[in-house]
Amino acid sequence: MPSNHRTFSEQWINNNYIQQSTSETWVLKEKIIQELLVFERKILRRIFEPTKENQIWRIKTNEELDKLIKHKNIVNHIKDQRLSWFDHIQRMPYTRTFKKTFKWNPLTKRSQERPKYRWEDNVKQDICQMKVKNWITCVQDRGKWKDVVEKAITFNH
């Protein structure tokens, strides 16, 4: 076997790490959210195995899976990561290059077609769904924002 050849498990671990470490930058549309949830339930059904009731085997329902994972699904994890990253960006000094890039507005006009759904739109939608009032001052206080992020982990959309 060549020395640069990785096993499947090594590739999966590496890919999983990359996906988790970049998930805070994903723009999630409803279709993608549904696909992620379906995939996650498929994996969870394999992990938690079928249930035997009255000598009949059956797969676990979505509600049973949700209770087993304590409402901490992949979409909520991504929202949690996204809100943590948003907090980090908001507290950055404006002298940082990334903050300048984030706040930058191009001089050209956008096209006439429907505007693309942006990452910042996703974050603001998350904040509105969780009914966070005065998020601009809340994000400056790490303790308050940490509570918001922890709420996002188990929040049902």
Secondary structure as UniProt FT lines:
FT   TURN            3..4
FT   HELIX           8..22
FT   HELIX           23..25
FT   HELIX           30..48
FT   STRAND          51..53
FT   TURN            54..55
FT   STRAND          56..58
FT   HELIX           62..68
FT   TURN            69..71
FT   HELIX           74..91
FT   TURN            94..95
FT   HELIX           97..103
FT   HELIX           119..129
FT   TURN            130..131
FT   HELIX           135..138
FT   TURN            139..140
FT   HELIX           142..153
//
